[in-house]
Every structure is written in C-alpha cells, then in structure tokens.
C-alpha cells in the first residue's frame, strides 16, 4: 500500500474515532441532563451522521484506487514514449550516416 493510501486510511480512522468520541460525549451529557429530549435528538442525528461516514470512506478509497491505477498506466505510457524517442533518435542517426554515404 502506498504512503498516500496509508495516510488516507489513517485520516479516515481518525475521523471515525473522533465522530464516535463526539457521540459518546453527547451520550454522557444526555444521561446527565434531565428531560433533555433535544440533546437525545442531537445524539441520534450525530449517530446517523457517523454511520453515513462509512460509505463516504469507501467512495474515497475507490477513488484513490482508481487514481493510483491511472497513475500507474500513465507511468507505463511515459516509459513507452521514452523508449520510442530513444528508438527514433537511433533511427535518425542511421539515416544521417546512410545519407552521408550517398
């Protein structure tokens, strides 16, 4: 796994942990509050938002994988183009030598 992918994984893990910590803290506050229906509603919304992070994380991972694949293909094509340029330079040298002999 590349360093970039590892960094993305770590960031996503940090986001999940932070979101869960917020939900836990809100839960503690709700237990302390008497009749705090607004706070309980906020906790439910936070829990739903936390659950919605996972699909976003998966989409990010898929986009990163596609970008990495594209970068690999681009590198391969660049290598091929460089080889063609080298071959072209050799061909030009051969033509120069052949032309000089005529």
Buried (B, 14 or more C-beta within 10 A) or exposed (E): EEEEBEEBBEEBEEBBEEBBEBBEEBBEBBEEEEEBEEBBEBBEEBBEEBEEBEEEBEEBBEEBEEEBEEEEEEEEEEEEEEEEEEEEEEEEEEEEEEEEEE
